[in-house]
Amino acid sequence: MRRTRFALVAVSFAFLSHSAAAQAGQADANRPVAGGGITVPGWTGQVDPRDVTAGQTINNTKLTKDGDALHVVTGPAAAFWNPANTASGNYTVKATFTEPKYMNLNDHPHPYGIMIAGNDLGTPQQTYLYCAAYGNGNFIVRGFGPDPFQMGRRAPNPAVHTAAGPGQPVTQEIAISVKGDKVECAINGTVVGSYDKAELVGAGKLKSTDGVYGIRFAHNTEGSVTGLTVTKP
């Protein structure tokens, strides 16, 4: 009898654990954006390959213009760009990102940031690199080549601003620079990641550090972007 009760308890616990995990996964599922699509002239975008496989499209996100700011709301994670925005050689791409209400569309932090070195964008062969900040003080550097490759796992850095709490605003100034044989990501004026170009370019990684630049937002995230510019040394 004791063994039977123990087995029943174990089964019940396993079922409850599975249900809780399932509910957590459902709570963080992509939430298509009502009235989605891109209305900024010249701009386009692409959701992540796994989301394409799941039937998601860029119309499940929204990119609009509000004065001088780009306003982004995502269901699936996506990169956005204007094909006319290209950079080559040595350059720095920078912008200011504001999350007006931290975690308003999710129950944990999601990142947003600069994308560079875009080639074959919008195709299965696309390659690009991005550096993104989270509103909890973390950052990540990651590439698509066309399979994702990680340059820096999600990690804390004191340079990354932290929101006062859910629903509160947080702003990050993010820049990616290509300088000779180095690629650097700086957040709020501090270099948080530095990589040899040889680590980034090659089979299964970037085709080049030359290419289109733009922005990237993780899924279920809302924010605005101002001052997206490229400068040469």
N, C-alpha and C positions, 0 to 999 in steps of 0.2 A: 504493500500500500504506500509506504513512504517513497519507494522508487517511482511509483506511478504519479504521486503528487509532485515529486521533483521534476519528472518529465513534463507534466502539464505546465508547471511554472516556467520551465525553460522554454517550452514552445510558445507560451503566452508572451514571455519577455522578448523572444526573437521576433514574434509577429508585431509587437508594439514598436520595437526598435526599427523594424523594416518600414512600418507605417510612418513613423516619425521622419525617417530619412526620406521617404517618398514625398511626404508633405513638404519637407524642406526643399527638395529638388523642385517640386511644383511651384513653391513660393518664389523661386528664383528663375523660373522659366522665362524665356523671351516674351515680352509683352508688346505686340505690334502697336505702333503709334497711330492713333486716330488721325485721319487726314494726312497720312504720311506722304513722303516724296521730297524731291529736291526742287526748290523754286528759285535758287540763286543762279542768275545767268552765268553760263559757262562751266558750272560745277557739276560733277557727277560723283558716284560712289560705288562701293561694293561691300557686301557683307562677307563675313568669314566663310571659307569653304565648307565647314561642317554645317553652317546655317543654310547655305545654298542647298546642300544635300537634304536638309530637313524641309526644304520648300520655302525658306525665307527669301525675301528680296529687299532691295534698297528702299522700296516703298513701305516697308515695315518700320522705317526710320523717318526722321524729318530733319531737313536742313533748310533754314530760312534766313533772311537778312533782316536785322533790326537796327536801323541806323548804320553805324560802322561795324557792328558786331555780327558775327555768324552765330546763329542759335541752333543748337543741336539737341535732338531728343532721339534716343535709340531704343529700339526693341532689341534686335540682334546687334552684336558688335559690328562696327563698320569703319572703313576708311573713306574719307571724302577728299576730293581734289579738283583743281582746275587744270586740265592738260597743258594750259599755257604757262603754268607755274613750274619752271624747271631750274635746276641748279647743277653746276658742274665745276670740276677742279676743287679749289679751296673755297669754302663758303660757310655761312651760318644762317640757319633758318630759325626764327624765333616767333613766339606769340604769347599772349597772356590768356590764361584759361580761368574762368570763374564758374564755380559750381554754386549757384545761388541758394540752393537748399540741399545741403549735404545729405546724401542717401535718400532723397525723396522718392525715388523709384525702385529702391531695393533695400534689403535688410543688412547689407554689408558694403564696404567701400568698393568702388569700381574705378578704374583709371581712365585718363584721357591725356592726349599729348600730341607731339609733333611726329609727322611721318616724312621720311626722306627716301631718296634713291629708288623711287618707284619706276619700275619697268614692266611692260606687258600688263599694266593694271587692268583689272576687270576681266582677265582671262585666267584659266587654270595654271598658266605659267608665270603669274605675277610674282614680283619680288619687291620687297620694301623693308625698311627698318623703322622702328618707332621707339621713342622714349616717352613714358607716361607717368604721371603722378597720381597718387591716391590722396583723398582728403584726410587720411589718418596718419600722414607722415611717411608713407612708403612710396617707392618708385619701382619701375620695371623697364628693362630694355629688351626688346624682342624683335625678331625678324620673321618674314615669310619668304621661303625661297625654293619652291612653292610650299614645301612643308615648313611648319613653324620651327625656328631654332632660337634657343634661349641664350642671350648674352649675359643677362643678369637677372637672377630670380627676384621676385618681390622682396624688397628689403627696406628697412627704415633708414632714413637719413635726416639729421637735424635741419638740413636746408629746406626740406619739404614742409610746407605749411600744414597745420592741423586745424580742422574745423573745431569750433567750440563745442559742437554737439550736433546730432541729427537735426536737419532743418535749418542749420546756420550756414552762412556763406563762407566760402574759402576760395582763395585765388592763388594761382601758381604761374610764375613766369618760366617758360620752358624753352630751351634752345638746343639744337644739335649742330655741331660744327665739324666740318671735314678740314683737317689741317695736315697736309703732307701725308704721312703714313698713319695718322691717328684719326679716330672719330670719337668725339666727346659729347656727352650730354650734360647740360648745366640746368639746374633748377634753382630759381630765385638767386641767380648770380654765382652759385657754387657748382663746380664740376662734381657730379655724383657718379659718373661712369666714364672710363676712358678705355678704348679698345684699339688694337692694331688693325689697320685696314685689311691685312691678310687674314685675320680671323673672320671677317665679315663677307669677303668676296670670294666666290669659288663655287665648285659643284655643290648643289643643294642649298646654296646660300644666295647672297646678292649677286646679280649680274655685274653691277658696278655701283659705286657711290654717286655717280652722276644719274640724274633722272628727275622725275616729278616729285614735288613736295606737297604736303597737305596736312591733314589732321586725322586723328583716330580717337574713337570713343568706344569703350567697352559697352556691353549690353545693359539695358535698363538704366541709362544714365542721361542726365540733362545738364547742359552747360552752355556757356557762351565763349566766343573766341574773338579777341581783338588784336590788332597789330601784327597780323601774320605777314612777315616780310623776310626777304633774303638779302644778305649783305656779303660783299666780297672784301677780303683783306686789302 
